[in-house]
Amino acid sequence: MSHLVTFILMFGFWIALSGYFDPFHIVSGIVCSLIVTWLSHDLLVPKGTDIKIEAGRVVRFMLYLPWLLKEIFFANLWVAFRVLHPRMPIDPRLIEVKTDIATDLGIVTFAHSVTLTPGTVTIAAGKDGSFLIHAISEQAAATLLNGELARRVKAIEGTDV
């Protein structure tokens, strides 16, 4: 099953990026997708993984993305304002955020979401759900400490919030 899921995703990605639908490109996409599937199917869907559980996580992650993109957009505006402000009201700090995120997927998602959002960078991520984060100001730190991001990432994991 992991082979089929990986092939479908790879071929779909090929089609989305190529934009060509002639026989040469379709056959090239199939061949390349088969090679990538053969080499890396266990990276996307590890052995012993329940496909139904993983499909649920993928759906929850897709529902998470619009919220994250909105946060990134507004953080960009906020950082641009601070940088262009005559006094540059920047007050950098390191904060430690403790969460109850338990899975590798959750830890990686949280860490990357923080780093993708302008004004914050994840410096260290622990297996216990603790994160060391650099924030550009007290307001950026407060947004992370309010727990909204951790709650949304926890929902992706599919465990109790």
TORPA-4810 file (N, C-alpha, C, O; in nm, 3 decimals):
<nodes>
NODE_1_0.082_-0.120_0.000_0.000_0.000_0.000_0.086_0.127_0.000_0.051_0.227_-0.061_M
NODE_2_0.202_0.120_0.070_0.289_0.239_0.075_0.342_0.272_-0.063_0.364_0.389_-0.095_S
NODE_3_0.364_0.169_-0.146_0.410_0.194_-0.282_0.305_0.271_-0.363_0.337_0.367_-0.433_H
NODE_4_0.181_0.229_-0.351_0.073_0.293_-0.426_0.054_0.439_-0.382_0.043_0.528_-0.466_L
NODE_5_0.050_0.462_-0.252_0.032_0.598_-0.200_0.147_0.688_-0.245_0.124_0.800_-0.290_V
NODE_6_0.269_0.639_-0.232_0.386_0.718_-0.273_0.382_0.746_-0.423_0.409_0.859_-0.465_T
NODE_7_0.349_0.646_-0.504_0.343_0.667_-0.649_0.238_0.772_-0.685_0.265_0.862_-0.766_F
NODE_8_0.121_0.762_-0.627_0.014_0.858_-0.659_0.057_1.000_-0.623_0.036_1.093_-0.701_I
NODE_9_0.117_1.017_-0.506_0.163_1.150_-0.465_0.275_1.202_-0.557_0.273_1.318_-0.597_L
NODE_10_0.370_1.118_-0.589_0.481_1.159_-0.675_0.433_1.195_-0.815_0.474_1.297_-0.872_M
NODE_11_0.347_1.112_-0.871_0.298_1.139_-1.006_0.209_1.263_-1.008_0.216_1.344_-1.101_F
NODE_12_0.126_1.279_-0.906_0.044_1.400_-0.896_0.130_1.526_-0.887_0.099_1.628_-0.948_G
NODE_13_0.237_1.518_-0.810_0.330_1.630_-0.798_0.398_1.657_-0.932_0.415_1.773_-0.971_F
NODE_14_0.437_1.552_-1.001_0.499_1.566_-1.134_0.404_1.639_-1.229_0.443_1.734_-1.297_W
NODE_15_0.281_1.595_-1.233_0.182_1.656_-1.323_0.161_1.803_-1.287_0.155_1.889_-1.374_I
NODE_16_0.149_1.830_-1.157_0.125_1.968_-1.113_0.240_2.060_-1.151_0.217_2.176_-1.188_A
NODE_17_0.362_2.012_-1.144_0.477_2.097_-1.173_0.511_2.103_-1.322_0.560_2.205_-1.369_L
NODE_18_0.487_1.995_-1.396_0.530_1.994_-1.536_0.440_2.081_-1.623_0.489_2.161_-1.703_S
NODE_19_0.310_2.067_-1.610_0.218_2.145_-1.692_0.206_2.095_-1.835_0.133_2.154_-1.915_G
NODE_20_0.275_1.987_-1.869_0.267_1.929_-2.003_0.191_1.798_-1.995_0.212_1.717_-1.904_Y
NODE_21_0.102_1.777_-2.091_0.018_1.657_-2.088_0.031_1.575_-2.215_-0.059_1.497_-2.248_F
NODE_22_0.141_1.591_-2.286_0.162_1.510_-2.405_0.217_1.373_-2.363_0.265_1.358_-2.250_D
NODE_23_0.210_1.272_-2.453_0.252_1.137_-2.416_0.396_1.127_-2.362_0.421_1.053_-2.267_P
NODE_24_0.489_1.201_-2.421_0.628_1.195_-2.375_0.639_1.235_-2.228_0.703_1.164_-2.149_F
NODE_25_0.577_1.346_-2.190_0.587_1.394_-2.052_0.510_1.306_-1.954_0.554_1.287_-1.841_H
NODE_26_0.397_1.253_-1.996_0.321_1.162_-1.909_0.402_1.035_-1.882_0.414_0.992_-1.767_I
NODE_27_0.459_0.975_-1.987_0.540_0.854_-1.970_0.664_0.884_-1.887_0.702_0.806_-1.800_V
NODE_28_0.729_0.997_-1.913_0.846_1.037_-1.832_0.807_1.052_-1.686_0.880_1.010_-1.597_S
NODE_29_0.691_1.112_-1.661_0.643_1.129_-1.524_0.616_0.995_-1.456_0.649_0.977_-1.339_G
NODE_30_0.558_0.904_-1.529_0.530_0.770_-1.473_0.660_0.699_-1.440_0.674_0.643_-1.331_I
NODE_31_0.756_0.702_-1.532_0.885_0.634_-1.509_0.958_0.696_-1.390_1.004_0.625_-1.301_V
NODE_32_0.968_0.826_-1.388_1.037_0.894_-1.277_0.965_0.869_-1.145_1.030_0.847_-1.043_C
NODE_33_0.834_0.873_-1.145_0.757_0.850_-1.023_0.775_0.707_-0.973_0.782_0.683_-0.852_S
NODE_34_0.782_0.612_-1.066_0.806_0.472_-1.027_0.945_0.456_-0.965_0.961_0.384_-0.866_L
NODE_35_1.045_0.522_-1.022_1.181_0.513_-0.967_1.186_0.574_-0.827_1.242_0.514_-0.735_I
NODE_36_1.128_0.692_-0.812_1.127_0.758_-0.680_1.049_0.673_-0.580_1.089_0.661_-0.464_V
NODE_37_0.939_0.616_-0.623_0.859_0.529_-0.536_0.939_0.409_-0.490_0.938_0.374_-0.372_T
NODE_38_1.008_0.346_-0.582_1.088_0.228_-0.549_1.199_0.262_-0.450_1.228_0.184_-0.360_W
NODE_39_1.261_0.380_-0.467_1.373_0.418_-0.381_1.330_0.471_-0.244_1.403_0.456_-0.146_L
NODE_40_1.212_0.533_-0.236_1.181_0.605_-0.113_1.041_0.582_-0.056_0.994_0.663_0.024_S
NODE_41_0.974_0.474_-0.093_0.837_0.454_-0.045_0.829_0.446_0.107_0.729_0.489_0.166_H
NODE_42_0.932_0.392_0.171_0.927_0.377_0.317_0.954_0.507_0.391_0.932_0.514_0.512_D
NODE_43_1.001_0.611_0.322_1.020_0.740_0.386_0.888_0.811_0.409_0.867_0.877_0.511_L
NODE_44_0.799_0.798_0.312_0.669_0.865_0.321_0.573_0.787_0.410_0.501_0.845_0.492_L
NODE_45_0.570_0.657_0.395_0.482_0.571_0.474_0.568_0.459_0.534_0.589_0.357_0.468_V
NODE_46_0.618_0.476_0.657_0.706_0.374_0.717_0.635_0.241_0.734_0.512_0.235_0.741_P
NODE_47_0.714_0.133_0.740_0.658_-0.001_0.758_0.582_-0.007_0.890_0.623_0.051_0.991_K
NODE_48_0.470_-0.079_0.888_0.390_-0.094_1.009_0.297_0.023_1.035_0.231_0.026_1.139_G
NODE_49_0.290_0.118_0.944_0.205_0.236_0.962_0.064_0.206_0.913_0.046_0.146_0.806_T
NODE_50_-0.035_0.247_0.991_-0.174_0.232_0.949_-0.208_0.346_0.852_-0.205_0.463_0.890_D
NODE_51_-0.240_0.311_0.729_-0.267_0.410_0.624_-0.384_0.500_0.661_-0.382_0.619_0.630_I
NODE_52_-0.486_0.446_0.727_-0.603_0.527_0.765_-0.564_0.636_0.863_-0.611_0.749_0.852_K
NODE_53_-0.479_0.602_0.959_-0.434_0.702_1.058_-0.352_0.810_0.988_-0.371_0.929_1.014_I
NODE_54_-0.262_0.768_0.900_-0.178_0.864_0.828_-0.261_0.952_0.736_-0.234_1.071_0.723_E
NODE_55_-0.363_0.895_0.672_-0.450_0.975_0.584_-0.522_1.081_0.666_-0.540_1.194_0.619_A
NODE_56_-0.564_1.046_0.786_-0.628_1.145_0.874_-0.533_1.257_0.910_-0.573_1.374_0.915_G
NODE_57_-0.408_1.222_0.936_-0.308_1.325_0.968_-0.284_1.417_0.849_-0.269_1.538_0.865_R
NODE_58_-0.280_1.360_0.730_-0.260_1.441_0.610_-0.375_1.539_0.594_-0.353_1.657_0.563_V
NODE_59_-0.497_1.492_0.614_-0.615_1.580_0.603_-0.608_1.690_0.708_-0.632_1.807_0.677_V
NODE_60_-0.577_1.654_0.832_-0.567_1.755_0.938_-0.454_1.855_0.910_-0.468_1.973_0.939_R
NODE_61_-0.344_1.807_0.852_-0.235_1.897_0.817_-0.278_1.994_0.708_-0.245_2.113_0.713_F
NODE_62_-0.352_1.945_0.608_-0.401_2.032_0.501_-0.496_2.138_0.554_-0.499_2.251_0.504_M
NODE_63_-0.573_2.103_0.657_-0.663_2.201_0.719_-0.584_2.301_0.803_-0.630_2.413_0.825_L
NODE_64_-0.467_2.262_0.850_-0.380_2.348_0.931_-0.309_2.453_0.844_-0.284_2.564_0.889_Y
NODE_65_-0.276_2.417_0.720_-0.199_2.505_0.633_-0.260_2.643_0.610_-0.187_2.741_0.616_L
NODE_66_-0.391_2.656_0.583_-0.445_2.791_0.565_-0.425_2.880_0.688_-0.393_2.999_0.675_P
NODE_67_-0.443_2.824_0.806_-0.420_2.902_0.929_-0.274_2.945_0.937_-0.245_3.060_0.969_W
NODE_68_-0.182_2.853_0.909_-0.039_2.886_0.915_-0.004_2.993_0.813_0.070_3.086_0.844_L
NODE_69_-0.055_2.982_0.691_-0.027_3.082_0.589_-0.080_3.219_0.629_-0.015_3.321_0.602_L
NODE_70_-0.195_3.223_0.693_-0.249_3.351_0.742_-0.156_3.409_0.848_-0.127_3.529_0.846_K
NODE_71_-0.108_3.326_0.940_-0.017_3.373_1.044_0.114_3.423_0.984_0.168_3.525_1.029_E
NODE_72_0.165_3.353_0.884_0.289_3.396_0.819_0.269_3.531_0.750_0.356_3.618_0.757_I
NODE_73_0.155_3.549_0.683_0.126_3.675_0.615_0.124_3.791_0.713_0.190_3.893_0.691_F
NODE_74_0.049_3.776_0.823_0.040_3.887_0.919_0.172_3.909_0.992_0.204_4.023_1.027_F
NODE_75_0.247_3.805_1.017_0.379_3.821_1.079_0.474_3.895_0.987_0.558_3.973_1.033_A
NODE_76_0.462_3.872_0.856_0.543_3.947_0.760_0.513_4.097_0.769_0.605_4.179_0.772_N
NODE_77_0.387_4.131_0.773_0.348_4.272_0.785_0.400_4.331_0.916_0.452_4.443_0.918_L
NODE_78_0.386_4.256_1.023_0.427_4.302_1.155_0.579_4.326_1.160_0.624_4.427_1.213_W
NODE_79_0.656_4.233_1.105_0.802_4.247_1.105_0.843_4.363_1.013_0.933_4.440_1.047_V
NODE_80_0.778_4.376_0.898_0.809_4.487_0.807_0.783_4.621_0.876_0.862_4.714_0.861_A
NODE_81_0.674_4.632_0.950_0.645_4.754_1.023_0.756_4.784_1.124_0.802_4.898_1.133_F
NODE_82_0.798_4.683_1.199_0.903_4.703_1.299_1.035_4.744_1.236_1.107_4.829_1.289_R
NODE_83_1.067_4.685_1.124_1.195_4.716_1.058_1.191_4.855_0.997_1.292_4.926_0.999_V
NODE_84_1.078_4.895_0.942_1.067_5.026_0.878_1.036_5.139_0.976_1.046_5.256_0.940_L
NODE_85_0.998_5.107_1.096_0.969_5.207_1.198_1.097_5.285_1.229_1.205_5.225_1.237_H
NODE_86_1.087_5.418_1.246_1.209_5.497_1.271_1.290_5.451_1.393_1.413_5.460_1.393_P
NODE_87_1.223_5.404_1.496_1.294_5.360_1.617_1.327_5.212_1.618_1.397_5.165_1.707_R
NODE_88_1.279_5.137_1.519_1.298_4.992_1.511_1.272_4.926_1.647_1.366_4.879_1.711_M
NODE_89_1.147_4.923_1.689_1.117_4.866_1.822_1.137_4.714_1.827_1.041_4.637_1.830_P
NODE_90_1.264_4.675_1.829_1.298_4.534_1.833_1.362_4.505_1.969_1.452_4.576_2.014_I
NODE_91_1.312_4.401_2.033_1.361_4.363_2.166_1.381_4.211_2.166_1.298_4.138_2.220_D
NODE_92_1.491_4.161_2.105_1.509_4.017_2.090_1.523_3.944_2.223_1.572_3.999_2.322_P
NODE_93_1.478_3.819_2.222_1.484_3.738_2.343_1.478_3.590_2.308_1.428_3.552_2.202_R
NODE_94_1.530_3.509_2.398_1.519_3.364_2.388_1.411_3.319_2.484_1.409_3.361_2.600_L
NODE_95_1.323_3.234_2.437_1.218_3.181_2.525_1.217_3.029_2.514_1.254_2.972_2.411_I
NODE_96_1.173_2.966_2.620_1.155_2.822_2.617_1.005_2.795_2.620_0.933_2.843_2.708_E
NODE_97_0.960_2.719_2.523_0.818_2.684_2.514_0.807_2.535_2.543_0.868_2.452_2.476_V
NODE_98_0.728_2.502_2.643_0.704_2.362_2.677_0.565_2.325_2.628_0.467_2.394_2.656_K
NODE_99_0.557_2.214_2.555_0.429_2.168_2.500_0.411_2.021_2.537_0.502_1.955_2.588_T
NODE_100_0.293_1.971_2.509_0.268_1.827_2.528_0.266_1.754_2.393_0.202_1.650_2.379_D
NODE_101_0.334_1.810_2.296_0.346_1.747_2.165_0.435_1.624_2.181_0.543_1.632_2.238_I
NODE_102_0.386_1.510_2.130_0.454_1.384_2.160_0.516_1.315_2.039_0.612_1.239_2.055_A
NODE_103_0.466_1.340_1.920_0.514_1.264_1.804_0.623_1.341_1.730_0.635_1.463_1.744_T
NODE_104_0.701_1.267_1.653_0.805_1.332_1.571_0.741_1.428_1.472_0.793_1.537_1.448_D
NODE_105_0.628_1.388_1.414_0.557_1.475_1.320_0.517_1.606_1.387_0.535_1.713_1.329_L
NODE_106_0.465_1.598_1.508_0.424_1.718_1.580_0.541_1.808_1.613_0.532_1.930_1.600_G
NODE_107_0.652_1.749_1.658_0.770_1.827_1.694_0.825_1.899_1.571_0.858_2.018_1.577_I
NODE_108_0.836_1.827_1.460_0.888_1.887_1.338_0.793_1.995_1.286_0.837_2.102_1.244_V
NODE_109_0.664_1.968_1.289_0.566_2.066_1.241_0.571_2.193_1.325_0.570_2.303_1.270_T
NODE_110_0.576_2.179_1.456_0.583_2.296_1.544_0.710_2.375_1.517_0.705_2.497_1.499_F
NODE_111_0.824_2.306_1.514_0.953_2.374_1.496_0.958_2.449_1.363_1.002_2.564_1.357_A
NODE_112_0.912_2.384_1.256_0.916_2.449_1.126_0.812_2.561_1.115_0.837_2.661_1.048_H
NODE_113_0.699_2.545_1.178_0.598_2.652_1.175_0.651_2.777_1.243_0.628_2.888_1.195_S
NODE_114_0.722_2.760_1.354_0.781_2.874_1.424_0.885_2.941_1.334_0.886_3.064_1.322_V
NODE_115_0.971_2.862_1.273_1.078_2.918_1.191_1.024_2.983_1.064_1.081_3.082_1.017_T
NODE_116_0.917_2.929_1.007_0.858_2.988_0.887_0.791_3.122_0.916_0.778_3.205_0.826_L
NODE_117_0.750_3.143_1.038_0.681_3.266_1.074_0.784_3.374_1.103_0.866_3.358_1.194_T
NODE_118_0.784_3.483_1.027_0.883_3.588_1.047_0.881_3.642_1.190_0.776_3.659_1.251_P
NODE_119_1.000_3.667_1.241_1.014_3.720_1.377_1.046_3.613_1.479_1.074_3.646_1.594_G
NODE_120_1.042_3.487_1.440_1.073_3.378_1.533_1.156_3.272_1.462_1.140_3.248_1.342_T
NODE_121_1.245_3.209_1.537_1.329_3.101_1.484_1.343_2.994_1.591_1.374_3.026_1.706_V
NODE_122_1.322_2.870_1.555_1.343_2.759_1.648_1.492_2.729_1.652_1.554_2.704_1.548_T
NODE_123_1.549_2.731_1.772_1.691_2.704_1.789_1.712_2.558_1.826_1.805_2.494_1.777_I
NODE_124_1.626_2.505_1.912_1.639_2.365_1.954_1.499_2.308_1.978_1.409_2.377_2.026_A
NODE_125_1.485_2.181_1.944_1.359_2.110_1.966_1.391_1.981_2.039_1.473_1.901_1.993_A
NODE_126_1.326_1.960_2.153_1.349_1.840_2.231_1.244_1.733_2.206_1.130_1.765_2.169_G
NODE_127_1.282_1.608_2.226_1.187_1.497_2.210_1.074_1.504_2.312_0.970_1.442_2.295_K
NODE_128_1.095_1.581_2.420_0.994_1.593_2.525_0.893_1.704_2.496_0.807_1.731_2.580_D
NODE_129_0.903_1.768_2.379_0.809_1.873_2.344_0.851_2.010_2.391_0.769_2.102_2.394_G
NODE_130_0.976_2.026_2.428_1.025_2.159_2.468_1.104_2.220_2.352_1.174_2.149_2.280_S
NODE_131_1.091_2.350_2.337_1.153_2.421_2.226_1.223_2.546_2.277_1.169_2.618_2.362_F
NODE_132_1.342_2.572_2.226_1.411_2.697_2.253_1.394_2.782_2.128_1.432_2.742_2.018_L
NODE_133_1.337_2.902_2.146_1.298_2.985_2.033_1.352_3.126_2.050_1.347_3.182_2.160_I
NODE_134_1.404_3.182_1.942_1.445_3.322_1.941_1.328_3.402_1.886_1.276_3.373_1.778_H
NODE_135_1.287_3.504_1.960_1.177_3.591_1.916_1.230_3.733_1.904_1.314_3.777_1.983_A
NODE_136_1.182_3.803_1.804_1.231_3.937_1.776_1.180_4.041_1.876_1.239_4.149_1.890_I
NODE_137_1.072_4.009_1.947_1.017_4.104_2.043_0.933_4.030_2.147_0.907_3.910_2.137_S
NODE_138_0.891_4.105_2.246_0.805_4.048_2.351_0.671_4.004_2.293_0.615_3.902_2.336_E
NODE_139_0.619_4.078_2.198_0.490_4.043_2.137_0.500_3.912_2.060_0.409_3.829_2.068_Q
NODE_140_0.609_3.892_1.987_0.627_3.766_1.914_0.639_3.649_2.012_0.586_3.541_1.987_A
NODE_141_0.707_3.672_2.123_0.721_3.568_2.225_0.586_3.536_2.287_0.554_3.419_2.310_A
NODE_142_0.507_3.638_2.314_0.376_3.618_2.376_0.284_3.536_2.285_0.204_3.456_2.333_A
NODE_143_0.296_3.557_2.154_0.211_3.482_2.061_0.243_3.333_2.069_0.153_3.249_2.056_T
NODE_144_0.369_3.300_2.089_0.406_3.158_2.101_0.365_3.101_2.235_0.327_2.984_2.245_L
NODE_145_0.373_3.183_2.337_0.343_3.134_2.472_0.194_3.120_2.497_0.155_3.056_2.595_L
NODE_146_0.109_3.177_2.411_-0.036_3.165_2.434_-0.090_3.026_2.405_-0.202_2.994_2.444_N
NODE_147_-0.011_2.942_2.337_-0.048_2.802_2.319_-0.132_2.769_2.196_-0.164_2.652_2.174_G
NODE_148_-0.167_2.868_2.117_-0.252_2.844_1.999_-0.181_2.753_1.898_-0.241_2.659_1.847_E
NODE_149_-0.056_2.782_1.869_0.019_2.701_1.774_0.033_2.557_1.824_0.011_2.463_1.748_L
NODE_150_0.068_2.541_1.949_0.084_2.406_2.006_-0.049_2.330_2.000_-0.050_2.210_1.970_A
NODE_151_-0.159_2.397_2.028_-0.290_2.331_2.024_-0.323_2.284_1.882_-0.374_2.173_1.864_R
NODE_152_-0.295_2.368_1.784_-0.325_2.330_1.645_-0.235_2.216_1.597_-0.280_2.127_1.525_R
NODE_153_-0.109_2.220_1.636_-0.017_2.110_1.598_-0.059_1.981_1.668_-0.054_1.874_1.609_V
NODE_154_-0.100_1.992_1.792_-0.147_1.873_1.867_-0.267_1.812_1.797_-0.283_1.690_1.796_K
NODE_155_-0.352_1.895_1.738_-0.469_1.843_1.666_-0.426_1.766_1.542_-0.492_1.669_1.504_A
NODE_156_-0.317_1.806_1.478_-0.268_1.732_1.362_-0.223_1.593_1.403_-0.244_1.496_1.329_I
NODE_157_-0.161_1.582_1.519_-0.113_1.451_1.567_-0.226_1.351_1.580_-0.204_1.230_1.566_E
NODE_158_-0.346_1.399_1.606_-0.458_1.308_1.621_-0.473_1.251_1.760_-0.550_1.158_1.782_G
NODE_159_-0.399_1.308_1.854_-0.413_1.267_1.993_-0.499_1.369_2.065_-0.533_1.473_2.010_T
NODE_160_-0.534_1.338_2.187_-0.617_1.431_2.264_-0.546_1.563_2.283_-0.426_1.568_2.309_D
NODE_161_-0.623_1.673_2.270_-0.567_1.808_2.287_-0.560_1.841_2.434_-0.517_1.950_2.471_V
</nodes>
